[in-house]
Amino acid sequence: MHYRNGREAKNGDKIVRLEGGEIMAFGTLQDATPGNDYCNGNIVHAGGHSTYACMCDCLHIDDVAAILAEKGLNKRPEGM
């Protein structure tokens, strides 16, 4: 199973689910079964509730952080 950008997905990963360019969910991937890149597993949020995880709509949080760093958005602007 793989995320939108091709990275291998593993239960326990911190992920975000995207929809139309917006982050719709953030949490930990659980109950995903290898061999399926679509509706597979759950995103467990802080507090314990969960939503579905569709791997092709998700990114690993480290990949999101790398995109922010690439755009220079990983640091607060000076003087703020």
Backbone torsions as a table, in degrees:
resi	resn	phi	psi	omega
1	MET	NA	142.9	-173.3
2	HIS	-140.2	149.3	176.4
3	TYR	-78.1	176.9	-176.9
4	ARG	-52.9	-37.9	-176.9
5	ASN	-90.3	7.0	176.5
6	GLY	95.0	-9.6	178.3
7	ARG	-63.6	140.6	178.3
8	GLU	-65.6	133.5	179.1
9	ALA	-94.2	139.1	178.6
10	LYS	-137.1	140.5	173.4
11	ASN	-56.3	138.7	-177.6
12	GLY	99.3	-12.8	177.4
13	ASP	-66.1	146.1	168.9
14	LYS	-86.6	125.0	-174.3
15	ILE	-136.8	164.2	169.8
16	VAL	-122.2	145.1	174.3
17	ARG	-107.9	128.9	-177.8
18	LEU	-102.9	150.0	173.8
19	GLU	-151.6	115.5	179.4
20	GLY	60.1	33.2	178.9
21	GLY	83.0	2.1	178.7
22	GLU	-111.1	148.7	173.8
23	ILE	-80.7	118.5	-177.1
24	MET	-100.2	-22.9	-179.1
25	ALA	-156.1	151.1	176.5
26	PHE	-142.9	136.9	177.4
27	GLY	168.5	-154.4	-176.4
28	THR	-106.9	130.7	178.3
29	LEU	-72.4	129.4	176.8
30	GLN	-140.9	154.7	173.5
31	ASP	65.2	18.6	177.4
32	ALA	-80.3	143.9	-177.5
33	THR	-111.2	127.4	179.0
34	PRO	-54.3	146.8	176.7
35	GLY	97.4	3.4	-176.9
36	ASN	-136.0	119.0	-180.0
37	ASP	-99.5	9.2	-177.4
38	TYR	-112.4	-141.1	-176.3
39	CYS	-62.9	102.1	-169.2
40	ASN	-154.5	106.9	176.6
41	GLY	93.1	-172.4	-176.7
42	ASN	-134.7	153.8	170.8
43	ILE	-104.4	114.2	-179.8
44	VAL	-93.9	122.8	-176.4
45	HIS	-92.5	164.6	172.3
46	ALA	-55.0	136.3	-177.3
47	GLY	96.4	-10.6	172.3
48	GLY	97.4	-14.6	178.8
49	HIS	-76.5	163.1	-176.3
50	SER	-139.8	161.6	172.6
51	THR	-134.1	165.9	-178.3
52	TYR	-68.4	156.7	176.0
53	ALA	-121.5	119.2	173.0
54	CYS	-106.4	106.8	-171.4
55	MET	-50.9	-37.7	-177.8
56	CYS	-70.8	-8.8	176.7
57	ASP	-107.9	6.7	-174.0
58	CYS	-116.8	155.5	172.9
59	LEU	-133.1	145.9	173.7
60	HIS	-68.8	143.1	-176.7
61	ILE	-61.7	-31.2	177.1
62	ASP	-64.9	-33.9	178.3
63	ASP	-71.8	-35.8	175.6
64	VAL	-64.9	-43.3	178.4
65	ALA	-61.3	-39.2	179.3
66	ALA	-65.7	-38.7	177.3
67	ILE	-63.8	-42.9	178.3
68	LEU	-62.9	-42.6	179.1
69	ALA	-64.4	-40.3	178.9
70	GLU	-59.3	-34.4	-180.0
71	LYS	-90.2	0.8	-179.4
72	GLY	75.9	19.7	-177.0
73	LEU	-101.8	13.6	-178.3
74	ASN	-89.9	-1.7	-179.6
75	LYS	-131.9	150.4	175.0
76	ARG	-68.3	144.6	175.1
77	PRO	-63.3	147.5	178.4
78	GLU	-61.9	144.5	177.4
79	GLY	81.8	6.5	-179.8
80	MET	-110.8	NA	NA
